[in-house]
Amino acid sequence: MSKPSSPRPDGVLDHGRVNGALRVAPPQAEPGETRIAPDEPAAVAIHRALSSGVQRLRASEAPARRREPEGIHRMRTSARRLRSVLRTFQELLEPTWAEALEDELKWLGQRLGEVRDLDVLQDRLATDAGDARPALEPLFESLRVRTEASRRALDEALDGARFQELMARLADAADRPRLRDEAWQPCRSALPGLVRKAWKRLKQRGRDLREDDPDEAFHEVRKRAKSARYAAEAVANALGADTGRDAERFADQARGVQDILGAHQDAIVAGSEVTRIMVMFRDDRPFQEAAKSLCSRLDDSAQQSRDRFFKAWRKFDRKKLRRWLEK
């Protein structure tokens, strides 16, 4: 394992290093608007990914503070994508620096996720409840109480010193990511292998999955599909037009698998929540009957997602979709 990169000679203005940190002119456009030349150092792609991610996180902060569901969703997604950037490029980053930053982003994501997951859960159950909504009021009252508590906890987190410190560290990371020597290899040679590793982590789990496997196994494949998708999206802009499009197609197919398994997980989580509340209201017969019917519909939905997964996986697990990873 090499040491963090040392400074380049004086006079390097646009793409240079100071004590292992990249010093690059700020990106002038969001990823997708301009491409990074594949012969440029991977360090430039890292800087672009981090800078854009921090910008997205900052843009979502105000609506999240206003408790807007979409703002909370965007902020959580931005934090998640920044963590993915750090994981994708981990071989090119100073390990201690990257791991510490990822841990703090995980903390923020958990605070946001507690609110977002409850919002999604309430929307899902409200849709599936249909005409039985009045009988299921104990369920929705429980969710309202939990949601308000999670929102207060998020408010406290965003107002706290830990969040302010994280934002300061992210600003520094966007300006001067701590790099290793390997980050100065050309994008075309350094980046595909990073996605290849994410694919290998996903491949075996996806290929081994069987219809009767436990829910946790499907959820694990979903998480790995998301990681592979984010990794491909993080490097697509720096591989040239043709290879970049191949990476984008790979990411699109990974997103399809992720979305199907996301619907599966949503149904499982919703069913678990209904079952939990049922135990608390055993003597409420109308509630029990409505809850059992709701659980049955959720079970059917989860099964349908399992069936859809195997078709989507066969479409995703094709050699021609991965040829760019071998370049």
C-alpha positions as CSV (number, residue, x, y, z in Angstrom):
1,M,0.0,0.0,0.0
2,S,1.5,3.3,-1.0
3,K,1.6,6.4,1.1
4,P,-0.6,9.4,0.5
5,S,0.7,11.4,-2.5
6,S,3.4,14.0,-2.0
7,P,3.3,17.6,-3.4
8,R,4.0,18.1,-7.1
9,P,6.6,20.6,-8.2
10,D,5.8,24.3,-7.9
11,G,4.0,25.8,-10.8
12,V,1.2,23.3,-11.1
13,L,-1.9,25.5,-11.0
14,D,-4.9,23.6,-12.2
15,H,-4.3,20.0,-11.3
16,G,-1.8,19.9,-8.4
17,R,-1.4,18.5,-4.9
18,V,-0.5,20.0,-1.6
19,N,0.3,17.5,1.2
20,G,-1.6,14.8,-0.6
21,A,-4.7,17.0,-1.2
22,L,-5.9,17.8,-4.7
23,R,-6.0,21.5,-5.7
24,V,-8.2,21.9,-8.7
25,A,-10.2,24.8,-10.1
26,P,-13.8,24.4,-9.1
27,P,-16.0,22.5,-11.6
28,Q,-17.9,24.7,-13.9
29,A,-20.8,22.4,-14.5
30,E,-22.7,19.5,-13.0
31,P,-21.8,16.0,-14.0
32,G,-23.5,15.1,-17.3
33,E,-23.1,18.6,-18.7
34,T,-19.4,18.4,-19.4
35,R,-17.2,15.3,-19.6
36,I,-13.8,14.8,-18.1
37,A,-11.2,13.7,-20.6
38,P,-10.3,10.1,-20.0
39,D,-6.6,10.9,-20.2
40,E,-6.9,13.4,-17.2
41,P,-6.0,12.1,-13.8
42,A,-8.6,10.2,-11.8
43,A,-8.0,12.9,-9.2
44,V,-10.1,15.3,-11.4
45,A,-13.0,12.9,-11.4
46,I,-12.8,12.5,-7.6
47,H,-12.8,16.3,-7.2
48,R,-15.8,16.7,-9.5
49,A,-17.8,14.0,-7.8
50,L,-17.1,15.4,-4.3
51,S,-17.7,19.0,-5.3
52,S,-21.0,18.2,-7.0
53,G,-22.1,16.0,-4.1
54,V,-21.5,18.7,-1.6
55,Q,-23.3,21.3,-3.7
56,R,-26.4,19.0,-3.9
57,L,-26.2,18.5,-0.1
58,R,-26.1,22.2,0.6
59,A,-29.0,22.9,-1.8
60,S,-31.2,20.4,0.0
61,E,-30.5,21.7,3.5
62,A,-33.0,24.6,3.5
63,P,-36.0,22.6,2.4
64,A,-35.0,19.8,4.8
65,R,-35.0,22.3,7.6
66,R,-38.5,23.3,6.6
67,R,-39.5,19.6,7.0
68,E,-40.4,19.4,3.3
69,P,-40.5,15.6,2.5
70,E,-38.8,16.1,-0.9
71,G,-36.1,18.2,0.7
72,I,-35.4,15.5,3.3
73,H,-35.4,12.9,0.6
74,R,-32.9,14.9,-1.5
75,M,-30.7,15.5,1.5
76,R,-30.6,11.9,2.4
77,T,-29.9,10.9,-1.2
78,S,-27.1,13.5,-1.4
79,A,-25.5,12.1,1.8
80,R,-25.8,8.6,0.5
81,R,-24.2,9.5,-2.8
82,L,-21.3,11.2,-1.1
83,R,-20.7,8.1,1.0
84,S,-20.8,6.1,-2.2
85,V,-18.3,8.4,-3.8
86,L,-15.9,7.8,-0.9
87,R,-16.4,4.1,-1.1
88,T,-16.1,4.0,-4.9
89,F,-12.8,5.9,-4.9
90,Q,-11.5,4.4,-1.6
91,E,-8.4,2.9,-3.2
92,L,-7.4,6.4,-4.4
93,L,-8.1,8.2,-1.1
94,E,-6.2,8.5,2.1
95,P,-8.0,5.8,4.1
96,T,-8.2,7.4,7.6
97,W,-9.5,10.7,6.1
98,A,-12.1,9.0,3.9
99,E,-13.4,6.6,6.5
100,A,-13.9,9.3,9.1
101,L,-15.8,11.4,6.6
102,E,-17.9,8.4,5.6
103,D,-18.8,7.7,9.2
104,E,-20.1,11.2,9.7
105,L,-22.2,11.0,6.5
106,K,-23.6,7.7,7.7
107,W,-24.7,9.4,11.0
108,L,-26.4,12.2,9.0
109,G,-28.0,9.7,6.7
110,Q,-29.5,7.8,9.6
111,R,-31.1,10.9,11.1
112,L,-32.6,11.8,7.7
113,G,-33.5,8.2,7.0
114,E,-35.6,7.8,10.2
115,V,-37.9,10.6,8.9
116,R,-37.9,9.7,5.3
117,D,-38.6,6.0,5.9
118,L,-41.6,6.8,8.0
119,D,-42.9,9.2,5.4
120,V,-42.6,6.5,2.7
121,L,-44.2,4.0,5.0
122,Q,-47.2,6.2,5.8
123,D,-47.7,6.9,2.1
124,R,-47.5,3.2,1.2
125,L,-49.9,2.2,3.9
126,A,-52.4,5.0,3.2
127,T,-52.5,3.8,-0.5
128,D,-52.9,0.1,0.4
129,A,-55.4,0.7,3.1
130,G,-58.0,2.1,0.8
131,D,-61.6,2.1,2.2
132,A,-60.3,0.3,5.4
133,R,-58.4,3.5,6.4
134,P,-60.8,4.3,9.3
135,A,-60.5,0.9,10.9
136,L,-56.7,1.2,10.7
137,E,-56.5,4.4,12.6
138,P,-54.4,2.9,15.5
139,L,-51.7,2.1,12.9
140,F,-51.6,5.6,11.5
141,E,-51.8,7.3,14.9
142,S,-48.7,5.3,15.9
143,L,-46.9,6.3,12.7
144,R,-47.8,10.0,13.3
145,V,-46.3,9.9,16.8
146,R,-43.1,8.2,15.6
147,T,-42.8,10.6,12.7
148,E,-43.0,13.7,14.8
149,A,-40.4,12.3,17.2
150,S,-38.0,11.6,14.3
151,R,-38.6,15.1,12.9
152,R,-37.7,16.7,16.2
153,A,-34.6,14.5,16.4
154,L,-33.6,15.6,12.9
155,D,-34.2,19.3,13.8
156,E,-31.8,18.9,16.7
157,A,-29.2,17.2,14.6
158,L,-29.3,19.9,11.9
159,D,-29.0,22.6,14.6
160,G,-26.1,20.9,16.4
161,A,-22.4,21.3,16.3
162,R,-21.8,17.9,14.8
163,F,-23.7,18.8,11.6
164,Q,-21.9,22.1,11.3
165,E,-18.5,20.4,11.7
166,L,-19.5,17.9,9.1
167,M,-20.4,20.6,6.6
168,A,-17.1,22.4,7.2
169,R,-15.2,19.1,6.7
170,L,-17.2,18.5,3.5
171,A,-16.4,21.9,2.2
172,D,-12.7,21.1,2.8
173,A,-13.1,17.7,1.1
174,A,-14.7,19.3,-1.9
175,D,-11.8,21.7,-2.2
176,R,-8.9,19.5,-1.2
177,P,-9.6,15.8,-1.2
178,R,-6.8,13.7,0.4
179,L,-5.4,11.6,-2.4
180,R,-3.0,8.7,-2.8
181,D,-0.4,8.4,-5.6
182,E,-2.7,6.1,-7.6
183,A,-5.2,9.0,-8.0
184,W,-2.9,10.5,-10.6
185,Q,-3.3,7.6,-13.1
186,P,-5.5,8.4,-16.1
187,C,-9.2,8.0,-15.7
188,R,-9.5,5.5,-18.5
189,S,-7.2,3.0,-16.7
190,A,-7.9,3.8,-13.0
191,L,-11.7,4.1,-12.9
192,P,-13.3,1.0,-14.6
193,G,-11.7,-1.3,-12.1
194,L,-13.4,0.5,-9.2
195,V,-16.8,-0.3,-10.7
196,R,-15.7,-3.9,-11.5
197,K,-15.1,-4.5,-7.8
198,A,-18.6,-3.2,-7.0
199,W,-20.0,-5.5,-9.7
200,K,-18.2,-8.5,-8.3
201,R,-19.6,-7.9,-4.8
202,L,-23.1,-7.8,-6.4
203,K,-22.7,-10.6,-8.9
204,Q,-22.4,-13.6,-6.7
205,R,-25.2,-12.6,-4.4
206,G,-27.5,-11.8,-7.3
207,R,-26.7,-15.1,-9.1
208,D,-27.2,-17.2,-5.9
209,L,-30.5,-15.7,-5.0
210,R,-33.4,-18.1,-5.0
211,E,-37.2,-17.6,-4.9
212,D,-37.5,-18.9,-1.3
213,D,-34.5,-17.1,0.2
214,P,-35.2,-14.9,3.2
215,D,-36.1,-11.3,2.8
216,E,-32.7,-10.2,4.1
217,A,-31.0,-11.9,1.2
218,F,-33.1,-9.8,-1.3
219,H,-32.4,-6.7,0.7
220,E,-28.6,-7.3,0.6
221,V,-28.7,-7.7,-3.2
222,R,-30.6,-4.4,-3.4
223,K,-27.9,-2.6,-1.4
224,R,-25.2,-4.0,-3.6
225,A,-27.1,-3.1,-6.8
226,K,-27.3,0.4,-5.5
227,S,-23.6,0.5,-4.8
228,A,-22.8,-0.7,-8.3
229,R,-25.1,1.8,-9.8
230,Y,-23.7,4.7,-7.8
231,A,-20.1,3.6,-8.7
232,A,-20.9,3.5,-12.4
233,E,-22.6,6.9,-12.3
234,A,-19.6,8.4,-10.4
235,V,-17.1,7.4,-13.2
236,A,-19.2,7.5,-16.4
237,N,-18.4,11.2,-17.0
238,A,-14.7,10.5,-17.2
239,L,-14.4,7.6,-19.5
240,G,-15.0,9.1,-22.9
241,A,-18.3,9.3,-24.8
242,D,-18.6,5.7,-25.9
243,T,-17.4,4.0,-22.7
244,G,-19.3,6.6,-20.7
245,R,-22.6,5.7,-22.4
246,D,-21.8,2.0,-21.6
247,A,-21.4,2.9,-18.0
248,E,-24.6,4.8,-18.0
249,R,-26.5,1.8,-19.5
250,F,-25.0,-0.4,-16.8
251,A,-26.2,2.1,-14.1
252,D,-29.7,2.2,-15.6
253,Q,-30.0,-1.6,-15.5
254,A,-28.6,-1.6,-11.9
255,R,-31.2,1.0,-11.0
256,G,-34.0,-1.2,-12.4
257,V,-32.9,-4.1,-10.2
258,Q,-32.6,-1.7,-7.2
259,D,-36.0,-0.3,-7.7
260,I,-37.7,-3.7,-7.9
261,L,-36.0,-4.8,-4.7
262,G,-36.8,-1.5,-3.1
263,A,-40.5,-2.1,-3.7
264,H,-40.0,-5.6,-2.2
265,Q,-38.3,-4.1,0.9
266,D,-41.0,-1.4,1.3
267,A,-43.7,-4.1,1.3
268,I,-41.8,-6.2,3.9
269,V,-41.2,-3.2,6.2
270,A,-44.8,-2.1,5.9
271,G,-46.0,-5.7,6.7
272,S,-43.7,-5.8,9.7
273,E,-45.1,-2.5,11.0
274,V,-48.7,-3.6,10.7
275,T,-47.9,-6.9,12.5
276,R,-46.2,-5.0,15.3
277,I,-49.2,-2.7,15.9
278,M,-51.6,-5.7,15.7
279,V,-50.1,-7.1,18.9
280,M,-50.9,-3.9,20.7
281,F,-54.6,-3.9,19.7
282,R,-55.7,-7.5,20.0
283,D,-59.2,-6.6,21.2
284,D,-60.0,-4.2,18.4
285,R,-61.7,-6.6,16.0
286,P,-62.3,-4.2,13.2
287,F,-58.7,-3.2,13.3
288,Q,-57.5,-6.8,13.4
289,E,-59.6,-7.8,10.4
290,A,-58.5,-4.7,8.4
291,A,-54.9,-5.3,9.4
292,K,-54.9,-8.9,8.4
293,S,-56.3,-8.0,5.0
294,L,-53.7,-5.3,4.6
295,C,-50.9,-7.7,5.5
296,S,-52.2,-10.2,2.9
297,R,-52.0,-7.5,0.2
298,L,-48.5,-6.5,1.3
299,D,-47.4,-10.2,1.1
300,D,-48.8,-10.4,-2.4
301,S,-46.9,-7.2,-3.4
302,A,-43.6,-8.6,-2.0
303,Q,-44.1,-11.8,-3.9
304,Q,-44.7,-9.9,-7.1
305,S,-41.5,-8.0,-6.6
306,R,-39.6,-11.2,-6.1
307,D,-41.0,-12.6,-9.4
308,R,-40.1,-9.3,-11.2
309,F,-36.5,-9.4,-9.8
310,F,-35.5,-12.6,-11.5
311,K,-36.6,-11.3,-14.9
312,A,-34.8,-8.0,-14.3
313,W,-31.6,-9.8,-13.1
314,R,-31.4,-11.9,-16.3
315,K,-31.6,-8.7,-18.3
316,F,-28.9,-7.0,-16.1
317,D,-26.5,-10.0,-15.9
318,R,-25.3,-9.9,-19.5
319,K,-21.7,-9.9,-20.7
320,K,-22.3,-7.2,-23.3
321,L,-23.5,-4.8,-20.5
322,R,-20.1,-5.2,-18.7
323,R,-17.6,-5.1,-21.6
324,W,-16.6,-1.6,-20.7
325,L,-15.5,-2.9,-17.3
326,E,-12.7,-4.9,-18.9
327,K,-11.2,-2.1,-20.8
